[in-house]
Amino acid sequence: MASKFYVVWAGRETGIFTDWATCKKNVDGFNGARYKSFLTREEAEAAFGNAKPSAGTGGRAATGAKIKTYNAAEVNALPEQVKIFTDGGCEPNPGEAGSGVAVYVDNKVTELWYGLYSPMGTNNTAELNALHQGLLLAKDEIAKGKTAAVFSDSQYAIQCIVQWAKGWEKAGWKKKTGEIKNLELIKEIYALHQTLQDKVQVLHVNGHVGVQGNELADRMSILAIQSRETDFALYREPLDITAILATRSG
């Protein structure tokens, strides 16, 4: 069955989402919610990008929320020397959560990381934690004189740090539509991103569509849950990509 794309113009969070559960969470019980499903990302982006700012957009233009999704070929073609893929998992949601990262240098995997286990986390906190670690690794690479980009399959995590946080900060870390969930974590990541935004792109990839780095980060997030690793640990087993990808996905 073909997946759908869900545009939320007015909700707890606005944007383009790739699953109904996330869309539903953002619109259920929200006064004046505006949303619609589309069969293709292009239709969804056009509908969202052409919308004018309205209640529920947090005071920002909807056109500022468009996020390009990079496929595997586009990721490989990017010129950055270091490409860092981040992913978070949670089973169930909320429930046991963990984060994973895959680091590529010159399009070849060199390191895998996993951890930040929480016995009662959420998928969003796991994604934010993973993005945080990815940015910290990128900071180290930039300090070595290399170029770097960070990839996440969570539009929520990317939009929190790259788009929404700026408006929330200006408003005193408040929003009219209610509580900013994961606020302290978002503040910490946003502060880090502010120091890197001119040097490190944070880009979106879809999960489970053949982007190898995303798949490896996913497997590391599951390993974090299975091992209950609370630190963020370097994966020290051989980097047997085929074997790792054969393990359970999130």
Sequence and secondary structure as in RCSB ss.txt:
>XXXX:A:sequence
MASKFYVVWAGRETGIFTDWATCKKNVDGFNGARYKSFLTREEAEAAFGNAKPSAGTGGRAATGAKIKTYNAAEV
NALPEQVKIFTDGGCEPNPGEAGSGVAVYVDNKVTELWYGLYSPMGTNNTAELNALHQGLLLAKDEIAKGKTAAV
FSDSQYAIQCIVQWAKGWEKAGWKKKTGEIKNLELIKEIYALHQTLQDKVQVLHVNGHVGVQGNELADRMSILAI
QSRETDFALYREPLDITAILATRSG
>XXXX:A:secstr
    EEEEEESSS EEESSHHHHHHHHTT TT EEEEESSHHHHHHHHHT    TTSTTS GGGG   B  HHHH
HHS  SEEEEEEEEEETTTEEEEEEEEEEETTEEEEEEEEEEEEEE HHHHHHHHHHHHHHHHHHHHHTT  EEE
EES HHHHHIIIIIHHHHHHTTS BTTB  TTHHHHHHHHHHHHHHTTTEEEEE  TTSS HHHHHHHHHHHHHH
HHT  SEEE  S   HHHHHTS   
